[in-house]
Amino acid sequence: MFVWITLGIIVVLAIVVLLKSVRIVPQAYAGIVERFGKYRITLTAGLNIVTPFVDRVRYQIDLREQVVSFPPQPVITEDNLVVSIDTVIYFQVTNPVAATYEIANYIQAIEQLTMTTLRNIIGGITLEQALTSRDDINQSLRGVLDEATGRWGIRVNRVELKGIDPPPSIKDSMEKQMRADRDKRAAILTAEGSRQAAILTAEGAKQSAILTAEGDREAVILRAQGDRESRILRAQGEGQAILTVFQAIHDGSPDQALLAYQYLQMLPKIAQGDANKVWIVPSEIGRALEGLGSAVGSIQGIPTDTDGPKQRVDYSASTLGESGNRAVGESLASAHEQVAEAIAAAEAAARTGGGGGGLRPQGAPSQAGSPDQPDQPPHPTQQPEPGPPIPPGASRSQPPEPPAGQPRQ
């Protein structure tokens, strides 16, 4: 019985010794082992064996990067404004022994050191600089903390200012200033836009005026050219119309009946004047018309050949050309000279015939070889072939007289 009790006690002691000897340290942690109150060794992550009842694990230090947020602290700026600043610090324990034995509470120490350093930095700058220079403040604060906590076995990786809160009155002033600044920039941008718009409008008006002037000039030039060409074409048309009418008259061979009919058509136009209140038709109108037709019919300028229409001559400028226009001018001059000679011969015949026998009706019988009835010279258009112009004073050969009782051709 005693043996079994002793064996049981030995087993229990063995289990207790085993439990006291084995220490398991988690990953990213370090164990500080003390022997009789004095630092002996640092345990790493994993299974570790220590001397039971002599060594003991005093602390387990977290080696991971830690984040600590400190509450807002009042800070006075250089321009005597109280602002509240809260910070966030990222640090990591690099030496567990120093973090255990060099500082009692490294988190509280970092907090106090952060507040004092922040007051020193913010006290040397204004509120405007503090609001716009956060990166510079973070770098300065991190440098001071890293230097101070280096001997504690702590490395400060990053420091951030989480918030900078000025007093409410300063906030209102800042909002007004910001609003005024934005209004000023808006006014400047509006003025610049108005200036650019005015410049562009002036340039557009200038270009429009230039284009309008150029268009008016070209329009005037084109209008003048069109007017000139229209006058030239109108003059050419009138000349061709005159030549066409002249040719048509000679081609048609007008007689006594046509002239009398034309005279009768002109009588109503004579009476259309406003001053013609009374118009008396003479009783001898028939005899006058007959005499007029006989007299006009015997004028040398009217052709008497009625064998058929004459061959028309195209007097257009496109077919004549420069040489053709010269030839037409020469033929017209020759025709004018021939007409003048015929009129002179008719007047000479009238003087030699005693005044009353110079003109006779068309179709009246004539005696061949009568001295008082000279033969009429042929019309220029009745010539079979155009010939050179006859100089003034020269006599043209007379055609033979037809037999008695037959009308003159």
C-alpha positions in Angstrom: 0.0 0.0 0.0 2.8 2.3 0.9 4.6 1.5 -2.3 1.5 2.5 -4.4 1.2 5.8 -2.5 4.9 6.6 -3.1 4.7 5.7 -6.7 1.7 8.0 -7.1 3.5 10.8 -5.5 6.5 10.4 -7.8 4.2 10.4 -10.9 2.5 13.6 -9.8 5.9 15.3 -9.2 7.1 14.2 -12.6 4.0 15.7 -14.2 4.4 19.0 -12.3 8.1 19.2 -13.2 7.3 18.5 -16.9 4.7 21.2 -16.9 7.1 23.7 -15.3 9.8 22.9 -17.7 8.0 23.2 -21.0 7.0 26.7 -22.3 5.2 27.4 -25.5 5.6 30.9 -27.0 3.1 32.0 -29.7 4.3 33.4 -33.1 5.3 37.1 -33.1 5.8 37.0 -29.4 8.9 36.9 -27.2 9.1 35.6 -23.6 11.4 37.2 -21.0 12.7 34.5 -18.6 14.0 35.5 -15.1 15.9 33.3 -12.6 15.5 34.4 -9.1 14.3 37.8 -10.3 17.1 38.4 -12.7 16.9 38.3 -16.5 18.2 35.1 -17.8 17.0 34.5 -21.5 14.5 35.5 -24.1 12.3 32.8 -25.4 11.4 32.7 -29.1 8.2 31.4 -30.7 7.7 27.7 -30.3 8.5 25.0 -27.7 11.0 26.1 -25.1 12.5 24.2 -22.0 13.3 26.1 -18.8 14.5 25.0 -15.4 11.4 24.2 -13.3 10.9 26.0 -10.0 14.0 28.2 -10.8 13.2 30.0 -14.1 9.9 31.7 -14.8 8.5 33.6 -17.8 8.0 37.1 -16.5 6.6 38.9 -19.7 5.4 38.1 -23.1 6.1 41.0 -25.5 4.1 41.4 -28.7 6.5 42.0 -31.6 3.9 43.0 -34.1 3.3 46.6 -35.3 0.8 48.3 -33.1 -1.5 51.2 -33.7 -2.3 53.6 -30.9 -4.8 56.5 -31.2 -4.4 59.3 -28.7 -7.4 61.5 -27.7 -7.5 65.1 -28.9 -5.1 67.5 -27.1 -5.3 71.3 -27.0 -2.4 73.0 -28.7 -1.7 76.7 -29.1 -0.4 77.9 -32.4 2.0 80.8 -33.1 -0.8 83.2 -33.7 -2.4 82.3 -30.3 -5.2 80.1 -31.5 -6.1 77.0 -29.5 -6.7 74.0 -31.7 -7.4 70.3 -30.8 -5.2 67.7 -32.4 -5.6 64.0 -32.2 -2.8 61.7 -33.4 -2.3 58.1 -34.5 1.1 56.4 -34.0 2.3 53.2 -35.6 5.2 51.6 -33.6 6.9 48.1 -33.2 9.0 46.5 -30.4 12.3 45.6 -31.8 14.1 44.8 -28.5 11.9 43.0 -25.9 14.5 43.2 -23.1 14.8 47.0 -23.5 11.1 47.5 -23.8 10.7 45.5 -20.5 13.5 46.9 -18.4 14.2 50.4 -19.9 10.7 51.8 -19.6 7.9 50.9 -17.3 5.0 51.6 -19.7 6.2 52.4 -23.2 2.7 53.2 -24.5 2.1 55.9 -22.0 5.6 57.2 -22.6 5.0 57.4 -26.3 1.7 59.2 -25.7 3.2 61.9 -23.5 6.2 62.3 -25.7 3.9 62.7 -28.7 1.9 65.5 -27.0 5.0 67.4 -25.8 6.6 67.2 -29.2 3.4 68.2 -31.0 3.1 71.3 -28.8 6.6 72.3 -29.7 6.1 71.9 -33.4 2.6 73.5 -33.6 3.7 76.4 -31.3 6.2 77.5 -34.0 3.8 77.7 -36.9 0.5 79.5 -37.6 -2.9 77.9 -37.9 -2.8 78.3 -41.7 0.6 76.5 -41.9 -0.6 73.8 -39.5 -3.6 73.1 -41.8 -1.6 73.0 -45.0 1.7 71.4 -43.7 0.6 68.1 -42.2 3.3 66.1 -44.0 6.0 68.3 -42.6 4.5 68.0 -39.1 4.3 64.2 -39.4 7.9 63.9 -40.5 9.2 66.1 -37.7 7.1 64.3 -35.1 8.2 60.9 -36.3 11.9 61.9 -36.2 11.7 63.1 -32.6 9.8 60.1 -31.4 12.0 57.6 -33.2 15.1 59.1 -31.7 13.6 59.2 -28.2 12.1 55.6 -28.3 15.2 54.0 -29.9 16.8 53.2 -26.5 13.5 51.7 -25.3 13.7 49.1 -28.0 10.8 50.6 -29.9 10.7 51.8 -33.5 8.1 54.4 -34.5 7.1 53.7 -38.1 4.5 56.3 -38.8 2.8 59.3 -37.2 -0.4 60.8 -38.5 -2.4 63.8 -37.4 -5.9 62.5 -37.5 -7.7 65.8 -37.0 -7.0 69.5 -36.4 -10.1 71.3 -35.0 -9.9 75.1 -34.7 -12.4 77.0 -32.5 -15.9 77.6 -33.9 -15.3 81.3 -34.4 -12.2 80.6 -36.3 -14.1 78.1 -38.5 -16.7 80.8 -39.4 -13.9 83.2 -40.3 -12.2 80.6 -42.3 -15.4 79.8 -44.2 -16.0 83.5 -44.9 -12.4 83.8 -46.1 -12.8 80.7 -48.3 -16.1 82.0 -49.6 -14.6 85.4 -50.4 -11.6 83.8 -52.1 -13.8 81.7 -54.2 -16.0 84.7 -55.1 -12.9 86.5 -56.1 -11.7 83.7 -58.3 -15.2 83.4 -59.8 -15.2 87.1 -60.5 -11.7 86.9 -62.1 -12.8 84.0 -64.2 -16.0 85.8 -65.2 -14.0 88.9 -66.2 -11.5 86.9 -68.2 -14.4 85.1 -70.0 -16.0 88.4 -70.8 -12.8 89.8 -72.1 -12.2 86.7 -74.3 -15.8 86.9 -75.5 -15.4 90.6 -76.3 -12.1 89.9 -78.2 -13.7 87.1 -80.1 -16.7 89.2 -80.9 -14.6 92.1 -82.2 -12.5 89.7 -84.3 -15.7 88.2 -85.7 -17.1 91.6 -86.5 -13.8 92.6 -88.1 -13.7 89.5 -90.3 -17.4 90.0 -91.1 -16.8 93.6 -92.2 -13.8 92.5 -94.3 -15.8 89.8 -96.0 -18.8 92.1 -96.5 -16.5 94.7 -98.1 -14.9 92.1 -100.4 -18.3 90.8 -101.3 -19.6 94.3 -102.1 -16.5 95.0 -104.2 -16.8 91.8 -106.2 -20.6 92.4 -106.6 -20.0 95.9 -108.0 -17.3 94.5 -110.3 -19.5 91.7 -111.5 -22.5 94.0 -111.9 -20.4 96.5 -113.9 -19.1 93.7 -116.1 -22.6 92.3 -116.5 -23.9 95.8 -117.4 -21.1 96.3 -119.9 -21.7 92.9 -121.5 -25.5 93.5 -121.6 -25.0 96.9 -123.3 -22.6 95.3 -125.8 -25.0 92.5 -126.5 -28.0 94.9 -126.7 -26.1 97.1 -129.2 -25.1 94.0 -131.2 -28.7 92.9 -131.2 -30.0 96.3 -132.3 -27.4 96.3 -135.1 -28.4 92.8 -136.2 -32.1 93.8 -136.0 -31.5 96.8 -138.2 -29.6 94.7 -140.7 -32.4 92.0 -140.6 -35.2 94.6 -141.1 -33.2 96.2 -143.9 -32.6 92.8 -145.5 -36.3 91.8 -145.0 -37.5 95.0 -146.7 -35.3 94.3 -149.8 -36.3 90.7 -149.8 -40.0 91.4 -149.6 -40.0 93.9 -152.6 -42.8 96.3 -151.2 -45.3 97.6 -153.8 -47.8 100.4 -154.0 -50.6 98.5 -152.2 -48.4 97.8 -149.2 -47.3 101.4 -148.9 -50.9 102.6 -149.1 -51.9 100.1 -146.4 -49.1 101.2 -144.1 -50.3 104.8 -144.6 -53.8 103.9 -143.7 -52.6 102.2 -140.5 -50.7 105.3 -139.5 -53.7 107.6 -139.8 -55.3 106.6 -136.4 -52.0 107.1 -134.7 -51.9 110.7 -136.1 -55.2 111.4 -134.4 -54.2 110.1 -131.0 -52.4 113.2 -129.8 -53.9 115.2 -126.9 -53.7 118.4 -128.9 -55.7 117.0 -131.9 -59.2 118.1 -131.1 -60.5 118.1 -134.7 -59.2 116.0 -137.6 -60.5 116.6 -141.1 -60.2 113.9 -143.7 -59.9 115.4 -147.2 -62.2 114.2 -149.9 -59.3 113.6 -152.1 -57.8 111.0 -149.8 -58.2 108.3 -152.4 -56.5 110.3 -155.1 -53.8 111.4 -152.6 -53.2 107.8 -151.6 -53.1 106.7 -155.3 -50.7 109.5 -156.1 -48.6 108.8 -153.0 -48.4 105.1 -153.9 -47.5 105.9 -157.5 -44.9 108.4 -156.4 -43.3 106.2 -153.8 -43.5 103.1 -156.1 -41.4 104.9 -158.7 -38.7 105.9 -156.3 -35.4 104.4 -157.2 -34.8 103.1 -153.6 -37.6 100.6 -153.8 -37.0 97.4 -155.7 -39.3 96.5 -158.5 -38.0 93.0 -159.1 -40.6 90.5 -157.9 -39.2 87.4 -159.3 -38.7 86.0 -155.8 -37.0 86.6 -152.5 -33.4 87.6 -152.6 -30.7 85.6 -151.0 -30.3 86.7 -147.4 -26.9 87.6 -146.1 -26.0 86.5 -142.5 -24.6 89.6 -140.8 -24.0 88.0 -137.4 -20.8 88.8 -135.7 -20.0 85.1 -135.1 -20.1 84.2 -138.8 -18.6 87.4 -140.2 -15.6 87.8 -138.0 -13.2 90.7 -138.3 -12.7 90.4 -142.1 -16.5 89.8 -142.6 -17.3 93.0 -140.6 -14.9 94.9 -142.8 -16.5 93.5 -146.0 -20.0 94.4 -144.7 -18.9 97.9 -144.0 -17.4 98.3 -147.5 -20.6 96.9 -149.1 -22.8 99.2 -147.1 -20.6 102.2 -148.1 -20.9 101.1 -151.7 -24.7 100.8 -151.4 -24.9 104.2 -149.9 -23.0 105.7 -152.8 -25.2 103.9 -155.3 -28.4 105.1 -153.6 -27.0 108.7 -153.7 -26.3 108.4 -157.4 -29.8 107.0 -158.1 -31.4 109.9 -156.3 -29.3 112.4 -158.2 -30.2 110.8 -161.5 -33.9 110.9 -160.6 -33.8 114.6 -159.7 -32.0 115.3 -163.0 -34.6 113.4 -164.9 -37.4 115.3 -163.1 -35.8 118.7 -164.0 -35.4 117.7 -167.7 -39.0 116.4 -167.9 -40.6 119.8 -167.0 -41.5 119.1 -163.4 -44.8 117.1 -163.8 -43.6 114.2 -165.9 -40.6 113.1 -163.8 -42.7 110.7 -161.7 -45.2 108.3 -163.1 -47.3 105.5 -161.5 -45.9 102.1 -161.4 -47.2 99.9 -164.2 -47.9 102.9 -166.6 -46.8 102.3 -170.2 -43.6 103.8 -171.3 -42.1 104.5 -174.7 -38.7 103.3 -175.5 -36.3 106.0 -176.4 -38.5 108.9 -175.2 -36.3 111.8 -174.3 -38.5 113.1 -171.5 -38.8 109.8 -169.7 -35.3 108.6 -168.8 -34.9 105.1 -167.7 -34.6 104.5 -163.9 -31.3 103.1 -162.8 -31.6 99.6 -161.2 -31.6 99.3 -157.4 -28.4 98.2 -155.8 -30.0 95.0 -154.6 -31.1 94.1 -158.1 -27.6 93.7 -159.4 -26.9 90.1 -160.2 -23.3 90.3 -159.0 -21.8 92.7 -156.5 -19.2 94.9 -158.2 -16.9 97.7 -157.2 -18.5 101.0 -156.2 -19.0 103.5 -159.0 -17.5 106.9 -158.3 -19.8 109.9 -158.2 -20.6 111.4 -161.6 -20.1 108.2 -163.5 -23.1 106.8 -165.5 -24.4 103.3 -165.0 -25.6 101.2 -167.9 -29.3 101.4 -168.4 -31.4 98.2 -168.7 -33.4 97.9 -172.0 -37.0 99.3 -171.9 -39.8 96.7 -172.0 -42.3 96.8 -174.9 -45.1 99.3 -174.8 -48.0 98.3 -172.5 -46.0 96.1 -170.2 -45.0 97.1 -166.7 -41.4 97.8 -165.8 -39.7 95.0 -163.9 
